[in-house]
Amino acid sequence: MAKKGKEKNTNNKAKHSKLIAQKKNKIKSKDAERKARLKAIVEKAKASKSDSE
């Protein structure tokens, strides 16, 4: 049987998925920035270590 009337919950579900996607993207970008920062620090440390030797 086909449902009649207003669709249930579609607005809330759409908003929720959008917000969850934003949250995941924010976490991913923060992780990527952190990794890049750590990588730069490690490279700098290796460079200064090889210069001092």
C-alpha positions as CSV (number, residue, x, y, z in Angstrom):
1,M,0.0,0.0,0.0
2,A,1.2,3.4,-0.9
3,K,1.5,5.9,2.0
4,K,-0.5,9.0,1.8
5,G,0.1,12.3,3.6
6,K,3.2,14.1,4.7
7,E,6.6,12.4,4.6
8,K,7.8,11.6,8.0
9,N,11.2,12.8,9.3
10,T,12.9,13.5,5.9
11,N,13.8,17.1,6.9
12,N,15.4,16.0,10.2
13,K,17.2,13.1,8.6
14,A,18.6,15.4,5.9
15,K,19.8,18.0,8.4
16,H,21.3,15.3,10.7
17,S,23.2,13.7,7.8
18,K,24.5,17.1,6.7
19,L,25.7,17.9,10.2
20,I,27.3,14.5,10.7
21,A,29.1,14.9,7.4
22,Q,30.4,18.3,8.5
23,K,31.6,16.9,11.7
24,K,33.4,14.0,10.0
25,N,35.0,16.4,7.5
26,K,36.2,18.7,10.3
27,I,37.8,15.8,12.2
28,K,39.5,14.5,9.0
29,S,40.9,18.0,8.2
30,K,42.1,18.4,11.8
31,D,43.8,15.0,11.6
32,A,45.4,15.9,8.3
33,E,46.7,19.2,9.7
34,R,48.1,17.5,12.8
35,K,49.9,14.9,10.6
36,A,51.3,17.6,8.4
37,R,52.6,19.6,11.4
38,L,54.2,16.5,13.0
39,K,55.7,15.5,9.7
40,A,57.3,19.0,9.3
41,I,58.6,18.8,12.8
42,V,60.1,15.4,12.3
43,E,61.7,16.5,9.0
44,K,63.1,19.6,10.7
45,A,64.5,17.5,13.5
46,K,66.2,15.1,11.0
47,A,67.7,18.0,9.1
48,S,69.1,19.6,12.2
49,K,70.4,16.3,13.4
50,S,72.2,15.6,10.1
51,D,73.6,19.1,10.1
52,S,75.1,18.7,13.6
53,E,76.8,15.4,12.8
